[in-house]
Amino acid sequence: MERPRFSDHLEAIKFICKDFWSELFKKQIDNLKTNHRGTFVLQDDKFAWLSRMSGEPSTETRGSAPEAGNKAAETTGMHLYFPCGIIRGALSNLGIPCAVSADISNLPACSFVIRIKV
């Protein structure tokens, strides 16, 4: 609250990556990429909420290989709805409307893709 409003989107995203993420997860985002046209990718190599999951299907999701893999990916993806909402809400409260999605590449690593709405 003591800080002035951010002058551009990049400053607000850097705030999310450093200060905001540190408060939530006790670490900063590992990597930030942008195309400088309103899309930002935040990479967390050891996302805490996915640290106990692996790429292997659990006993509940075992079955045929394609079905088990899809079910496991779907279940893991559901664990990322909430952090996507947290990022979207934080940016919205900073006056930046956006859409946030998550990409799981290699557990427990994940990427959050932020697309600024114009």
Buried (B, 14 or more C-beta within 10 A) or exposed (E): EEEEEBEEBEEBBBBBBEEBBEEBBEEBBBEBEBEEEBEBBBBBEEBEBBEEBEEEBEEEBEEEEEEBBBBBBEBBBEBBEEBBEBBBEBBEEBEBEBEBBBEBEEBBBBBBBBEBEE
